[in-house]
Amino acid sequence: MSEIKRIGVGARMSEAVCYNGIAWLAGQVGTAGESVTQQTQTCLAEVDRILAAAGTDKTRILSTQIWLADMADFAEMNAVWDTWVPQGHTPARATGEAKLAAPGYLVEVIVTAALA
């Protein structure tokens, strides 16, 4: 049986849980009050950091969910995403609008990746 590995364990949640060759990352947000561009950059930098801690990278992302506080920000978020995501390794992705945990959050990124 595979071991369950938890990364960044906190009282409420872990930053990631790895099991059976898969890493599930908690939703990543930027700094409340920053622009959509800045928050998306922060989210994706955190994804990179957590994936590295899990022993994998963004070329192994299987799926991504992106939540926006306002779908009017879709193009601005995509401009950052398109420069970050490795071409030829784009994951399955869904983007939707949701009321996020705090009013200043504009973007949340949730990733599932294969371990290397």
CORZI-V863804 format. One record per residue. N is the residue number from 0. RES is the residue in one letter. PHI is phi in radians with two decimals (999 if undefined). Layout:
BEGIN
N,RES,PHI  N,RES,PHI
END
This chain:
BEGIN
0,M,999  1,S,-1.24  2,E,-1.39  3,I,-1.61  4,K,-1.93  5,R,-1.97  6,I,-2.04  7,G,1.06  8,V,-1.21  9,G,-2.15  10,A,-1.17  11,R,-1.79  12,M,-2.80  13,S,-1.81  14,E,-1.16  15,A,-2.73  16,V,-2.25  17,C,-2.01  18,Y,-2.76  19,N,0.92  20,G,1.46  21,I,-2.20  22,A,-2.03  23,W,-1.89  24,L,-1.70  25,A,-1.17  26,G,-1.08  27,Q,-1.89  28,V,-2.20  29,G,-1.60  30,T,-1.62  31,A,-0.96  32,G,1.67  33,E,-1.37  34,S,-1.23  35,V,-1.04  36,T,-1.04  37,Q,-1.10  38,Q,-1.14  39,T,-1.14  40,Q,-1.03  41,T,-1.13  42,C,-0.97  43,L,-1.24  44,A,-1.13  45,E,-1.16  46,V,-1.02  47,D,-0.99  48,R,-1.07  49,I,-1.22  50,L,-1.05  51,A,-1.07  52,A,-1.11  53,A,-1.45  54,G,1.55  55,T,-2.46  56,D,-2.67  57,K,-1.18  58,T,-1.26  59,R,-1.92  60,I,-1.20  61,L,-1.59  62,S,-2.61  63,T,-2.41  64,Q,-1.97  65,I,-2.12  66,W,-1.92  67,L,-1.98  68,A,-1.19  69,D,-2.58  70,M,-1.09  71,A,-1.10  72,D,-1.60  73,F,-0.98  74,A,-1.14  75,E,-1.13  76,M,-1.11  77,N,-1.09  78,A,-1.05  79,V,-1.29  80,W,-0.95  81,D,-1.11  82,T,-1.44  83,W,-1.61  84,V,-1.25  85,P,-1.31  86,Q,-1.06  87,G,1.54  88,H,-2.27  89,T,-1.18  90,P,-1.47  91,A,-1.10  92,R,-2.57  93,A,-2.25  94,T,-2.28  95,G,-2.50  96,E,-1.82  97,A,-2.66  98,K,-1.38  99,L,-1.47  100,A,-1.04  101,A,-2.43  102,P,-1.00  103,G,-1.41  104,Y,-1.40  105,L,-1.95  106,V,-2.47  107,E,-2.38  108,V,-2.10  109,I,-2.15  110,V,-2.20  111,T,-2.13  112,A,-2.40  113,A,-1.40  114,L,-1.36  115,A,-1.35
END
